[in-house]
């Protein structure tokens, strides 16, 4: 059965959750933000990803530097990343073919501000996560 919405799961860190969400999620996210206490070690991520079939694997990097994003993407053969910052696509590793741009909408955010941000990032973002 096809879901009516697209589902992305964030910060997967154990096999039970990974296998459960793989049954219906389109994207399975793994947290690689070094500033986050829930950052997943590469070896653990590699092991979890090895058990999954179905969803696209996503490296979640928040505001991590592009060098760290590229190293992790190359080590895990990731083709999709999620970021909170504007990243010039020409700086990303060649195998990264899709960027999910997370946008935090604050109560004071005006509609025209959100529209401007989405338009600015549309050329190099495959999806927006609001």
Secondary structure, 3 states (H helix, E strand, C coil): CCCCCCCEECCCCCHHHHHHHCCCCCEEEEECCCCCCCCCCHHHHHHHHHHCCCCEEEEECCCCCHHHHHHHHHHHCCCEEEECCCCCHHHCCCCCCEEEEECCCCCCCCHHHHHHHHHHHHHHCCEEEC
